[in-house]
Amino acid sequence: MENTIDVKNNSTIAFTGGRILTMDSEQKYVEAVVISGDRIAAVGDSSILKSFPDAEIYDLKGRVLLPAFIDSHNHLSSFGCFFPAWANLIGLAKKEAILEAVQKQARKEPGKEWIVGFGWFDGRMGGVDLTKKDLDEVSSDRPVLLIQATFHQSVVNTRALELLGINQSTPDPRCGIILRESDGTPTGVLVESAQVPAFKLVMETDTGTLADLIEARAKDLLQFGITAVHDPGVTPDAEAAYKKLHAEGRLPVSVLMMPHGETLLDNRLGHRLQGPVTGTGDERLRVGPVKLFADGATAETVAFSLKIGGQTINSGRYRDDFEEMLFAATEKGFRVCVHSFGNATTDAVLTAFENAALRAPAGFEIRPRLEHVTLINELQIKRLAAMGGCACIQPQFLSRAQNTKQVVLDDGKWYAYGDLVKGGVTVASSSDDPGGFMDARDPIQGSVMGSTMSDVAGNVIFPDQVLPFEKWLWMYTAGGAYTGGQEKERGMLKKGMVADLIILEGSLDPKDPPVVAETWVAGERAYLR
C-alpha cells in the first residue's frame, strides 16, 4: 500500500486519513500530523491543515500512525553487532547439537583464532552443562568461548584458559567466579566478571570495523519500527565507533550511549567519569545514564529473599562494587542505570540511590533507573516511585516464567509489570537483544506478550499484571523516551519533536496484532514493508 508522494524530497507532509495515536496525554488521538523537514510541525484536528496549504497530503488509508519505537535495552555495540558472526546456539539444548554448531563455526572461519558461540543455556536453565573437556573435543589448538544467552556465564576450552592466564592458582576476581574441580582445577566455566578478559579479547577490533558491524546490525531494526536504542554498556571503544558513525552520517538509528567499563560486566569506569556527562550530544547520538551491574543472572549472583509460607529463604548475593561507582557518577552529574534482577539486590540499589541523592549536584535530577526487576514488592515500588524513578523491562522473559509462577510468595511479585505502572513508576519496554530466550527485537511481539502476560506459546502466566496493548506501545515509545531523558525530543507525536514515526497496518489488538508497514526517520521514509 505504497503512497505515491515523494516522501524523501518533500519538505512538508501532512498525515491524515487514519487513526493517529500521539502517546501524548494532553491529546491522545488527533486527526492530522504535519512534519516539516526532520521535525513535527503541527498536531491536531484537520483544521491545522489550513496553515500548511503547500503540504503534500499523505493518506493513511485507515492505518495507524504513532511515534517510532525505542528499544530501551539493546546491546547493539557489544554482543548485538558481533552476534551475526558467531555460532548461533539459541534454542540448542543437546550437547551434540551445540558442539556440531561450534565445529561448523570453526570450519566457517578457519583463519580466525577464537571460535565464539552465543546463546547456550546450562542445565539449571533447561539446557546442558558444558566444561572445557567438551570444548576440547572441538578444538585443542584454537581458543573456544561459548557465551550463555544471559551474558552472565561462559565456558571456555583449555587453550582459552591458557591464553587468559587462568589456572589452578588463579584467584576469583572481584564479583566473579571461576568454577573448579574438587582439586581447584578450573572447569572452564566463568561466571560474571571472570568472563571480562575473554570478552575483551573476542570483541577487540579497530574502530572502523566495529562501526561497520554496528551499522549493519542497526539497519535491521528499521523493519521493526525501531528508530532509537538505548545501548546499556557502551565501552570506550564502542563510544569511539558510535562517534565515527555519527560524524559520517551513518547511524541508521538514534543511539543513547550508556557509558560502561572496558567491556560488559565491568563496573570500573572511573576514567570515563571525567568525560561528557549524561545529556551531552544531539538527537542522533547522546550520552545517557551510566550503566552499572548490581547483580547477575545465575543462582550464585542474583540476590533473592523469598518469603514463602512464613519463612524466609535467602540465596545468592549482589555485587559489592556498584555502590561506590553509583556515588561517584552521581557526584559528577551522570544519571545512573542499574541492572537489578533480585529483590534483595533491589533493596540495596534503592538504598544506594537514596544516599546518592544527598551527594548530587544542586538541582540535579538523578532519575533512578532499574533494569529487569524480575522480583519486586510493594514497598520497593513505592520507594522507586517516590524518587521519580523508572524501570526498563523485557517481556520476552515471560517465555520462561512458568517455573517462577510455581513459587508462590508471601511478599513480592514476579514480573510485576502492572504493579510498577499502577504504583507510579515510569516503565519502558525493551528487547535485551541478543540476549534471552528468543529474538525479542519486535516491539509488537513484546507488546502482545506483555499485554496478555503470556509466553510464546500463548500460556497466560501472571494475569493480574496485564496492561492494555496500547499501554505497552506507550512503553516502547514515550516510556522509553522518559527513561532515557529524551522526553523533550522523541517518543510522542508533538510539535517540535523529531519526526520519527511508524505506520501500522491492522488493529491494535493483541489477538490479531498489527504489522509495521512503514518506518520514518527524521522525516524520511526509511523502511517500507
Secondary structure by P-SEA (a helix, b strand, c coil): cccccccccccbbbbccccccccccccccccbbbbcccccccccccccccccccbbbbccccbbbbccccccccccccccccccccccccccccaaaaaaaaaaaaaacccccbbbbcbbbcccccbbbbcaaaaaaacccbbbbbbccccccccccaaaaaaaccccccccccccccccccccccccccccccaaaaaaaaacccaaaaaaaaaaaaaaaccccccccccccccaaaaaaaaaaaaaccccbbbbccccccccccccccccccccccccccccbbbccbbbbccccccccbbbbcccccbbbbccccccccaaaaaaaaaabbbbbbbcccaaaaaaaaaaaaaaaaaccccccccbbbcccccccaaaaaaaaaacbbbbbbcccccccccccccccccccccaaaaaaaaccbbbbbccccccccccccaaaaaaaaaaccccccccccccccccaaaaaaaacaaaaaaaccccccccccccccccbbbbccccccccccccccccccccccccc
